[in-house]
């Protein structure tokens, strides 16, 4: 089982190899073991798999170090994926990652001491539920990355019934090494450049910068050129946030950790301009016409009170637990509050016995 069977790579001569790699196969099951101390490589990499279940698997590095592997569990370019009952600790990018996959379920996992607990990147049809995110730099990232080959723009992700607790760890990734290395500490969920995302029935506790951060891709990759990939959707579209529970906490901001990261400076300026309040939700309302890009996304629908809150483009939102990073008027682009569309997995191995 996960607590009894260990594959330890401490004495491996490799400085970049995975613990386990699987490529170009189908009906694949990993079950009941822990991989620890890979020297710079991922715990498990699975690429181009049809029908993948990873159940009760741990990936562990003993401490949060920039020399650790980027990802604990890393399935990419695959269809019909379930990752459940897993544990991921101290990955330098994300404990559990799902990228360019179709029909994915990520459930009942625990992630701690990572930069991101989990990343959902360029996926189509994803459910994230029953997971515990605690003491990471940030809990969950849902976004699309520019320049990928298989799925340019992801869509249809539902994040529900998760807990996000004390995700305030200083980012330990080497500056400039990855996009995750730019992230300031203190957020439960960050989303960017994604379409049809529903965030509901989650519990946020003591994430000291803010529970949810929603930004366009320009604030994820400062060097992004929108002309470089016309098929990539860099703004957020149809985001629906409702029925979550927020308790930002009585602790202090990790100011040193925030200011240590490029994106953190903008966040800190916004915090300061709002009197150092602790918002539940940060939103990027930037009007990108200033850089030659007309706004073509939609503002999120947020229903976290008795009346729907369509977020106004101003700094005067702290009373609702919402503040925006910039102040422009985008009221004509209110989102629809579109809910997640259910999907069925086609072919996944049976549960572990």
DAVEN-V959713 format. One record per residue. N is the residue number from 0. RES is the residue in one small letter. NEAR is the number of other ideal C-beta (glycine too) atoms within 8 Angstrom. D_FIRST is the distance of its C-alpha to the first C-alpha in Angstrom with 2 decimals. Layout:
BEGIN
N;RES;NEAR;D_FIRST / N;RES;NEAR;D_FIRST
END
This chain:
BEGIN
0;x;7;0.00 / 1;x;13;3.80 / 2;x;5;5.48 / 3;x;5;5.12 / 4;x;8;5.75 / 5;x;8;8.90 / 6;x;10;11.87 / 7;x;7;14.79 / 8;x;12;18.11 / 9;x;7;20.31 / 10;x;4;22.64 / 11;x;8;22.98 / 12;x;3;26.65 / 13;x;10;26.08 / 14;x;6;27.06 / 15;x;6;26.17 / 16;x;11;23.75 / 17;x;12;20.49 / 18;x;12;17.16 / 19;x;10;16.86 / 20;x;9;19.84 / 21;x;10;20.50 / 22;x;7;24.07 / 23;x;5;26.24 / 24;x;8;24.17 / 25;x;7;23.21 / 26;x;8;20.64 / 27;x;12;17.64 / 28;x;11;13.96 / 29;x;10;11.14 / 30;x;10;7.71 / 31;x;9;4.02 / 32;x;12;5.24 / 33;x;13;8.07 / 34;x;15;11.68 / 35;x;14;14.20 / 36;x;9;17.95 / 37;x;16;19.28 / 38;x;12;23.02 / 39;x;10;24.54 / 40;x;11;22.64 / 41;x;14;20.18 / 42;x;16;16.43 / 43;x;17;16.45 / 44;x;13;19.82 / 45;x;14;20.47 / 46;x;12;24.18 / 47;x;7;26.25 / 48;x;15;23.59 / 49;x;9;24.57 / 50;x;13;21.77 / 51;x;15;18.59 / 52;x;16;15.39 / 53;x;15;12.70 / 54;x;15;10.09 / 55;x;10;7.26 / 56;x;16;8.09 / 57;x;13;9.59 / 58;x;19;12.95 / 59;x;14;14.66 / 60;x;13;18.09 / 61;x;6;19.17 / 62;x;6;22.31 / 63;x;9;24.28 / 64;x;9;26.36 / 65;x;8;28.40 / 66;x;6;27.10 / 67;x;11;23.55 / 68;x;14;22.55 / 69;x;10;24.05 / 70;x;14;21.03 / 71;x;18;17.28 / 72;x;16;16.83 / 73;x;14;20.16 / 74;x;16;21.08 / 75;x;12;24.86 / 76;x;8;27.63 / 77;x;14;25.46 / 78;x;10;25.90 / 79;x;13;23.77 / 80;x;15;20.70 / 81;x;13;17.96 / 82;x;16;15.61 / 83;x;13;13.75 / 84;x;7;11.27 / 85;x;17;11.03 / 86;x;12;12.11 / 87;x;20;14.97 / 88;x;14;17.04 / 89;x;13;20.43 / 90;x;17;21.24 / 91;x;16;24.99 / 92;x;13;25.60 / 93;x;17;22.84 / 94;x;18;19.16 / 95;x;16;18.88 / 96;x;15;21.89 / 97;x;16;23.32 / 98;x;14;26.63 / 99;x;11;29.20 / 100;x;15;26.97 / 101;x;10;28.19 / 102;x;13;26.61 / 103;x;14;23.56 / 104;x;11;21.37 / 105;x;15;19.48 / 106;x;12;18.08 / 107;x;6;16.10 / 108;x;15;15.03 / 109;x;9;15.70 / 110;x;17;17.83 / 111;x;12;19.66 / 112;x;9;22.00 / 113;x;18;22.55 / 114;x;15;26.06 / 115;x;16;25.17 / 116;x;17;22.03 / 117;x;19;22.39 / 118;x;15;25.13 / 119;x;15;26.45 / 120;x;13;29.10 / 121;x;12;31.57 / 122;x;15;29.51 / 123;x;10;31.15 / 124;x;11;29.72 / 125;x;15;26.80 / 126;x;11;25.30 / 127;x;15;23.51 / 128;x;11;22.59 / 129;x;6;20.53 / 130;x;15;19.43 / 131;x;9;19.86 / 132;x;16;21.83 / 133;x;13;22.75 / 134;x;9;24.52 / 135;x;16;24.79 / 136;x;15;28.24 / 137;x;16;28.25 / 138;x;15;25.78 / 139;x;17;26.28 / 140;x;16;28.69 / 141;x;14;30.04 / 142;x;14;32.68 / 143;x;15;34.22 / 144;x;9;34.81 / 145;x;12;38.19 / 146;x;6;38.71 / 147;x;10;35.69 / 148;x;3;36.41 / 149;x;6;34.59 / 150;x;10;34.59 / 151;x;9;37.37 / 152;x;11;36.94 / 153;x;14;33.95 / 154;x;9;34.43 / 155;x;12;33.20 / 156;x;17;30.36 / 157;x;12;29.57 / 158;x;14;27.81 / 159;x;12;27.44 / 160;x;6;25.77 / 161;x;15;24.13 / 162;x;10;24.63 / 163;x;16;26.02 / 164;x;11;26.47 / 165;x;9;28.17 / 166;x;18;27.77 / 167;x;14;30.48 / 168;x;12;29.04 / 169;x;9;31.61 / 170;x;14;30.99 / 171;x;10;29.94 / 172;x;12;30.34 / 173;x;6;33.40 / 174;x;9;36.37 / 175;x;4;37.33 / 176;x;8;34.15 / 177;x;8;32.84 / 178;x;8;33.92 / 179;x;14;31.08 / 180;x;13;32.80 / 181;x;9;35.77 / 182;x;17;34.03 / 183;x;16;35.13 / 184;x;16;32.78 / 185;x;14;32.80 / 186;x;17;32.10 / 187;x;14;29.56 / 188;x;16;30.32 / 189;x;14;32.51 / 190;x;15;33.87 / 191;x;15;36.38 / 192;x;14;38.13 / 193;x;15;36.31 / 194;x;11;37.59 / 195;x;12;36.81 / 196;x;14;34.31 / 197;x;15;33.80 / 198;x;14;32.34 / 199;x;12;32.26 / 200;x;6;30.89 / 201;x;15;28.99 / 202;x;8;29.19 / 203;x;14;30.34 / 204;x;10;30.59 / 205;x;10;32.07 / 206;x;18;31.91 / 207;x;13;35.14 / 208;x;16;36.77 / 209;x;14;36.29 / 210;x;13;33.80 / 211;x;15;34.63 / 212;x;12;36.44 / 213;x;13;38.00 / 214;x;14;39.86 / 215;x;14;41.43 / 216;x;14;40.31 / 217;x;12;43.14 / 218;x;12;41.42 / 219;x;13;38.17 / 220;x;8;40.01 / 221;x;6;43.44 / 222;x;4;44.59 / 223;x;11;43.91 / 224;x;5;46.90 / 225;x;9;47.00 / 226;x;4;49.22 / 227;x;7;46.58 / 228;x;7;44.69 / 229;x;4;46.62 / 230;x;5;43.75 / 231;x;12;41.55 / 232;x;10;41.77 / 233;x;12;41.75 / 234;x;11;42.49 / 235;x;14;40.56 / 236;x;11;41.55 / 237;x;11;40.90 / 238;x;15;38.66 / 239;x;15;38.26 / 240;x;14;36.99 / 241;x;12;37.24 / 242;x;6;36.07 / 243;x;13;33.84 / 244;x;6;33.84 / 245;x;9;34.90 / 246;x;7;35.09 / 247;x;12;35.87 / 248;x;10;36.03 / 249;x;2;38.53 / 250;x;6;37.26 / 251;x;5;39.03 / 252;x;9;38.66 / 253;x;13;36.96 / 254;x;8;40.33 / 255;x;7;39.76 / 256;x;16;36.53 / 257;x;16;38.29 / 258;x;9;41.35 / 259;x;10;39.35 / 260;x;14;38.40 / 261;x;7;40.95 / 262;x;11;40.07 / 263;x;13;40.00 / 264;x;10;43.74 / 265;x;9;44.57 / 266;x;14;42.22 / 267;x;12;43.79 / 268;x;8;47.31 / 269;x;13;46.54 / 270;x;11;45.15 / 271;x;8;48.30 / 272;x;7;50.62 / 273;x;11;49.16 / 274;x;6;49.74 / 275;x;7;46.17 / 276;x;8;44.97 / 277;x;8;41.30 / 278;x;13;41.06 / 279;x;11;38.38 / 280;x;16;39.04 / 281;x;16;40.47 / 282;x;12;42.15 / 283;x;11;43.80 / 284;x;13;47.10 / 285;x;11;48.63 / 286;x;10;51.44 / 287;x;11;50.75 / 288;x;8;54.28 / 289;x;6;55.03 / 290;x;7;53.16 / 291;x;5;54.59 / 292;x;8;51.79 / 293;x;5;52.82 / 294;x;10;50.29 / 295;x;4;48.91 / 296;x;10;45.83 / 297;x;11;45.75 / 298;x;12;45.37 / 299;x;12;42.39 / 300;x;14;42.91 / 301;x;12;41.64 / 302;x;11;41.93 / 303;x;13;40.71 / 304;x;6;43.78 / 305;x;2;46.11 / 306;x;4;47.85 / 307;x;7;46.39 / 308;x;10;46.56 / 309;x;9;47.55 / 310;x;13;47.13 / 311;x;8;50.52 / 312;x;11;51.09 / 313;x;7;52.07 / 314;x;9;50.83 / 315;x;6;51.83 / 316;x;13;48.54 / 317;x;11;47.04 / 318;x;5;48.20 / 319;x;8;45.90 / 320;x;10;43.01 / 321;x;13;43.59 / 322;x;13;45.24 / 323;x;16;45.90 / 324;x;13;45.79 / 325;x;9;49.16 / 326;x;7;52.08 / 327;x;8;53.48 / 328;x;5;54.38 / 329;x;10;52.15 / 330;x;9;52.88 / 331;x;4;53.81 / 332;x;9;50.27 / 333;x;9;48.43 / 334;x;13;45.27 / 335;x;7;45.02 / 336;x;10;41.95 / 337;x;8;40.45 / 338;x;6;37.26 / 339;x;9;34.19 / 340;x;7;34.52 / 341;x;4;31.85 / 342;x;7;30.40 / 343;x;5;28.42 / 344;x;9;25.70 / 345;x;8;27.03 / 346;x;8;24.30 / 347;x;10;20.54 / 348;x;8;17.88 / 349;x;5;16.61 / 350;x;5;13.61 / 351;x;7;10.21 / 352;x;3;10.69
END
